[in-house]
């Protein structure tokens, strides 16, 4: 799913459901990683292990020796020198996407269950203009849970933003406009693109200050997936 939303230069490795847990879940953790989940519940430990196994598989595909993936500032994963990337996990799905830093300035991915946000969450994460647009989209394409898709897009935007700025980006500081494709997506799902207009000064990339991030989205297999890529300019 995620790989289809990203440029060819990006290596994405995914794990779906119990099959993914069987393939990736028994991989050993590095001691530094083990210490982080020594007291974690089984579900947290399983997701932690699987998503890092995906990341190490992606490293190997890029010709980089497998290494620990430890959280750094604000929990952002610390990648080997020369790489940038992003990870995500939710119930039944884990993914990691890595790319050589020479090919992309930053990227962010997110996956969520395709279901409505819990009551009260949308007003906390969406701007009034976004809520208005979601209403129009829901009337046109009721098969998509647009509130969850917006939330996922904001998560991907933040994951791409933070490595470039080392600053927090609030939900209210990016105005996201979701656009569905005119045709039905793969396997009967839905897909499209989005633009996140930054409402605070954006990062300087390639000598230019960015005013927006662009991304892609897909809904299928009971999941919402979003991805943002930032090019060098």
PAGU-375800 format. One record per residue (C-alpha): z, y, x. Coordinates in nm, 3 decimals. Each point is the difference from the previous one (the first is absolute). Example, Ala and Ser with C-alpha at 12.3 -4.5 7.8 and 13.67 -1.06 7.14 Angstrom:
PAGU-375800
rec zz:0.780; yy:-0.450; xx:1.230
rec zz:-0.066; yy:0.344; xx:0.137
end
This chain:
PAGU-375800
rec zz:0.000; yy:0.000; xx:0.000
rec zz:0.115; yy:0.257; xx:0.255
rec zz:-0.278; yy:-0.084; xx:0.246
rec zz:-0.264; yy:0.103; xx:-0.256
rec zz:0.155; yy:0.349; xx:-0.018
rec zz:-0.012; yy:0.062; xx:0.375
rec zz:-0.267; yy:0.071; xx:0.264
rec zz:-0.140; yy:-0.289; xx:0.203
rec zz:0.193; yy:0.116; xx:0.307
rec zz:0.328; yy:-0.093; xx:-0.174
rec zz:0.135; yy:-0.355; xx:0.015
rec zz:0.196; yy:-0.095; xx:-0.311
rec zz:0.195; yy:-0.323; xx:-0.051
rec zz:0.137; yy:-0.090; xx:-0.342
rec zz:0.232; yy:-0.263; xx:-0.146
rec zz:-0.013; yy:-0.084; xx:-0.371
rec zz:0.276; yy:-0.175; xx:-0.194
rec zz:0.158; yy:-0.328; xx:0.100
rec zz:-0.306; yy:-0.100; xx:0.199
rec zz:0.048; yy:0.305; xx:0.218
rec zz:0.369; yy:-0.075; xx:0.042
rec zz:-0.082; yy:-0.354; xx:0.115
rec zz:-0.257; yy:0.129; xx:0.250
rec zz:0.196; yy:0.294; xx:0.142
rec zz:0.362; yy:-0.037; xx:-0.109
rec zz:0.113; yy:-0.253; xx:0.261
rec zz:-0.115; yy:0.197; xx:0.301
rec zz:0.286; yy:0.080; xx:0.238
rec zz:0.134; yy:0.353; xx:0.023
rec zz:0.071; yy:0.177; xx:0.328
rec zz:0.372; yy:0.042; xx:0.075
rec zz:-0.018; yy:0.375; xx:-0.068
rec zz:-0.153; yy:-0.073; xx:-0.342
rec zz:0.243; yy:-0.280; xx:-0.075
rec zz:0.288; yy:0.241; xx:0.048
rec zz:-0.141; yy:0.225; xx:-0.273
rec zz:0.004; yy:-0.270; xx:-0.268
rec zz:0.293; yy:-0.214; xx:0.114
rec zz:0.191; yy:0.081; xx:-0.319
rec zz:-0.295; yy:0.057; xx:-0.231
rec zz:-0.049; yy:-0.190; xx:-0.324
rec zz:-0.268; yy:-0.270; xx:0.000
rec zz:-0.264; yy:0.211; xx:-0.176
rec zz:0.038; yy:0.290; xx:0.245
rec zz:-0.008; yy:-0.233; xx:0.298
rec zz:-0.310; yy:-0.180; xx:-0.129
rec zz:-0.197; yy:0.323; xx:-0.056
rec zz:0.115; yy:0.139; xx:0.335
rec zz:-0.119; yy:-0.315; xx:0.177
rec zz:-0.330; yy:-0.038; xx:-0.183
rec zz:-0.114; yy:0.361; xx:0.043
rec zz:0.080; yy:-0.008; xx:0.371
rec zz:-0.186; yy:-0.326; xx:0.038
rec zz:-0.299; yy:0.174; xx:-0.161
rec zz:0.037; yy:0.287; xx:0.245
rec zz:0.011; yy:-0.230; xx:0.301
rec zz:-0.308; yy:-0.185; xx:-0.123
rec zz:-0.176; yy:0.338; xx:-0.021
rec zz:0.113; yy:0.088; xx:0.354
rec zz:-0.150; yy:-0.324; xx:0.130
rec zz:-0.329; yy:0.069; xx:-0.178
rec zz:-0.012; yy:0.333; xx:0.182
rec zz:0.066; yy:-0.172; xx:0.332
rec zz:0.356; yy:0.133; xx:0.033
rec zz:0.283; yy:-0.243; xx:0.082
rec zz:0.235; yy:-0.059; xx:-0.292
rec zz:0.311; yy:0.219; xx:0.019
rec zz:0.308; yy:0.085; xx:-0.207
rec zz:-0.053; yy:0.249; xx:-0.283
rec zz:0.313; yy:0.212; xx:-0.018
rec zz:0.078; yy:0.295; xx:-0.226
rec zz:0.003; yy:0.339; xx:0.165
rec zz:0.064; yy:0.346; xx:-0.139
rec zz:0.041; yy:-0.008; xx:-0.382
rec zz:-0.075; yy:-0.371; xx:0.009
rec zz:-0.363; yy:0.041; xx:0.108
rec zz:-0.119; yy:-0.306; xx:0.197
rec zz:-0.040; yy:0.044; xx:0.374
rec zz:-0.336; yy:-0.137; xx:0.114
rec zz:-0.116; yy:-0.108; xx:0.348
rec zz:-0.153; yy:0.273; xx:0.214
rec zz:-0.357; yy:0.067; xx:-0.099
rec zz:0.037; yy:-0.122; xx:-0.359
rec zz:0.087; yy:0.162; xx:-0.330
rec zz:0.056; yy:-0.173; xx:-0.329
rec zz:0.190; yy:-0.053; xx:-0.321
rec zz:0.177; yy:-0.279; xx:-0.188
rec zz:0.086; yy:-0.065; xx:-0.363
rec zz:0.169; yy:-0.267; xx:-0.207
rec zz:0.086; yy:-0.060; xx:-0.362
rec zz:0.068; yy:-0.303; xx:-0.216
rec zz:-0.266; yy:-0.259; xx:0.086
rec zz:-0.186; yy:0.201; xx:0.260
rec zz:0.034; yy:0.122; xx:0.360
rec zz:-0.255; yy:0.171; xx:0.221
rec zz:-0.035; yy:0.171; xx:0.336
rec zz:-0.292; yy:0.215; xx:0.115
rec zz:-0.051; yy:0.098; xx:0.365
rec zz:-0.265; yy:0.197; xx:0.184
rec zz:-0.053; yy:0.133; xx:0.348
rec zz:0.132; yy:0.357; xx:0.020
rec zz:-0.332; yy:0.105; xx:0.151
rec zz:-0.175; yy:-0.097; xx:-0.325
rec zz:0.232; yy:0.161; xx:-0.255
rec zz:0.265; yy:0.271; xx:0.020
rec zz:0.218; yy:-0.167; xx:-0.264
rec zz:-0.002; yy:-0.231; xx:-0.298
rec zz:0.228; yy:-0.095; xx:-0.287
rec zz:-0.006; yy:-0.294; xx:-0.240
rec zz:0.208; yy:-0.092; xx:-0.302
rec zz:0.008; yy:-0.275; xx:-0.261
rec zz:0.194; yy:-0.013; xx:-0.326
rec zz:0.020; yy:-0.233; xx:-0.298
rec zz:-0.248; yy:0.110; xx:-0.265
rec zz:0.251; yy:0.094; xx:-0.265
rec zz:0.141; yy:0.327; xx:-0.137
rec zz:0.249; yy:0.195; xx:0.208
rec zz:0.361; yy:-0.030; xx:-0.116
rec zz:0.099; yy:0.256; xx:-0.259
rec zz:0.086; yy:0.337; xx:0.151
rec zz:-0.181; yy:-0.055; xx:0.332
rec zz:-0.328; yy:0.178; xx:-0.080
rec zz:0.157; yy:0.344; xx:-0.062
rec zz:0.176; yy:-0.034; xx:0.337
rec zz:-0.317; yy:-0.072; xx:0.197
rec zz:-0.283; yy:0.175; xx:-0.185
rec zz:-0.100; yy:0.363; xx:-0.032
rec zz:-0.076; yy:0.134; xx:-0.351
rec zz:-0.372; yy:0.018; xx:0.083
rec zz:0.007; yy:-0.363; xx:0.113
rec zz:0.174; yy:-0.110; xx:-0.321
rec zz:-0.268; yy:0.179; xx:-0.202
rec zz:-0.279; yy:-0.174; xx:0.190
rec zz:0.171; yy:-0.337; xx:-0.036
rec zz:0.004; yy:0.049; xx:-0.376
rec zz:-0.375; yy:0.054; xx:-0.006
rec zz:-0.061; yy:-0.302; xx:0.223
rec zz:0.222; yy:-0.221; xx:-0.217
rec zz:-0.200; yy:0.098; xx:-0.307
rec zz:-0.327; yy:-0.088; xx:0.175
rec zz:0.114; yy:-0.310; xx:0.191
rec zz:0.313; yy:-0.141; xx:-0.167
rec zz:-0.021; yy:-0.325; xx:0.197
rec zz:0.131; yy:0.178; xx:0.312
rec zz:0.364; yy:0.098; xx:0.046
rec zz:-0.084; yy:0.344; xx:0.140
rec zz:0.362; yy:0.099; xx:0.056
rec zz:0.052; yy:-0.291; xx:0.241
rec zz:-0.331; yy:0.075; xx:0.168
rec zz:0.102; yy:0.363; xx:0.057
rec zz:0.332; yy:-0.113; xx:0.149
rec zz:-0.179; yy:-0.239; xx:0.236
rec zz:-0.246; yy:0.268; xx:0.108
rec zz:0.289; yy:0.234; xx:0.083
rec zz:0.159; yy:-0.274; xx:0.209
rec zz:-0.323; yy:-0.051; xx:0.196
rec zz:-0.034; yy:0.375; xx:0.052
rec zz:0.351; yy:0.022; xx:0.142
rec zz:-0.057; yy:-0.297; xx:0.233
rec zz:-0.313; yy:0.170; xx:0.139
rec zz:0.171; yy:0.341; xx:0.015
rec zz:0.318; yy:-0.086; xx:0.186
rec zz:-0.144; yy:-0.128; xx:0.332
rec zz:-0.201; yy:0.324; xx:0.028
rec zz:0.283; yy:0.240; xx:-0.082
rec zz:0.334; yy:-0.181; xx:0.047
rec zz:0.105; yy:0.190; xx:-0.312
rec zz:0.101; yy:-0.100; xx:-0.352
rec zz:-0.258; yy:0.052; xx:-0.276
rec zz:0.147; yy:0.029; xx:-0.348
rec zz:-0.175; yy:-0.147; xx:-0.304
rec zz:-0.048; yy:0.356; xx:-0.125
rec zz:-0.180; yy:0.110; xx:0.319
rec zz:-0.324; yy:-0.189; xx:-0.060
rec zz:-0.212; yy:0.035; xx:-0.315
rec zz:-0.198; yy:-0.321; xx:-0.050
rec zz:-0.315; yy:-0.025; xx:-0.207
rec zz:-0.098; yy:-0.361; xx:-0.082
rec zz:-0.365; yy:-0.078; xx:-0.074
rec zz:-0.112; yy:-0.338; xx:-0.137
rec zz:-0.329; yy:-0.155; xx:0.099
rec zz:-0.262; yy:-0.005; xx:-0.273
rec zz:-0.051; yy:-0.377; xx:0.030
rec zz:0.252; yy:-0.279; xx:-0.037
rec zz:0.161; yy:-0.098; xx:0.329
rec zz:-0.006; yy:-0.341; xx:0.172
rec zz:0.116; yy:-0.298; xx:-0.204
rec zz:0.023; yy:0.211; xx:-0.315
rec zz:0.250; yy:0.243; xx:0.149
rec zz:-0.015; yy:0.376; xx:0.031
rec zz:-0.047; yy:0.215; xx:0.307
rec zz:-0.069; yy:0.355; xx:0.104
rec zz:0.093; yy:0.282; xx:0.235
rec zz:0.256; yy:0.276; xx:0.014
rec zz:0.058; yy:0.331; xx:0.172
rec zz:0.347; yy:0.126; xx:0.093
rec zz:0.003; yy:0.379; xx:0.028
rec zz:0.282; yy:0.096; xx:0.235
rec zz:0.220; yy:0.277; xx:-0.140
rec zz:0.168; yy:0.062; xx:0.335
rec zz:-0.168; yy:0.066; xx:0.337
rec zz:-0.176; yy:-0.319; xx:0.103
rec zz:-0.016; yy:-0.160; xx:0.343
rec zz:-0.243; yy:0.125; xx:0.263
rec zz:-0.250; yy:-0.276; xx:0.080
rec zz:-0.299; yy:0.053; xx:0.228
rec zz:0.083; yy:0.368; xx:0.029
rec zz:-0.007; yy:0.053; xx:-0.377
rec zz:0.288; yy:0.030; xx:-0.246
rec zz:-0.049; yy:-0.246; xx:-0.280
rec zz:0.028; yy:0.117; xx:-0.358
rec zz:-0.038; yy:-0.339; xx:-0.164
rec zz:0.000; yy:-0.375; xx:0.054
rec zz:-0.257; yy:-0.234; xx:-0.156
rec zz:0.067; yy:-0.354; xx:-0.112
rec zz:-0.124; yy:-0.299; xx:-0.195
rec zz:0.168; yy:-0.221; xx:-0.259
rec zz:-0.043; yy:-0.335; xx:-0.168
rec zz:0.167; yy:-0.180; xx:-0.291
rec zz:-0.034; yy:-0.377; xx:-0.029
rec zz:0.189; yy:-0.327; xx:0.034
rec zz:0.296; yy:0.168; xx:-0.168
rec zz:0.032; yy:0.254; xx:0.282
rec zz:-0.070; yy:0.364; xx:0.070
rec zz:-0.119; yy:0.071; xx:0.355
rec zz:-0.064; yy:0.338; xx:0.163
rec zz:-0.108; yy:0.107; xx:0.346
rec zz:-0.036; yy:0.333; xx:0.182
rec zz:-0.185; yy:0.044; xx:0.328
rec zz:0.004; yy:0.313; xx:0.215
rec zz:-0.290; yy:0.037; xx:0.242
rec zz:0.014; yy:0.195; xx:0.324
rec zz:-0.242; yy:0.258; xx:-0.135
end
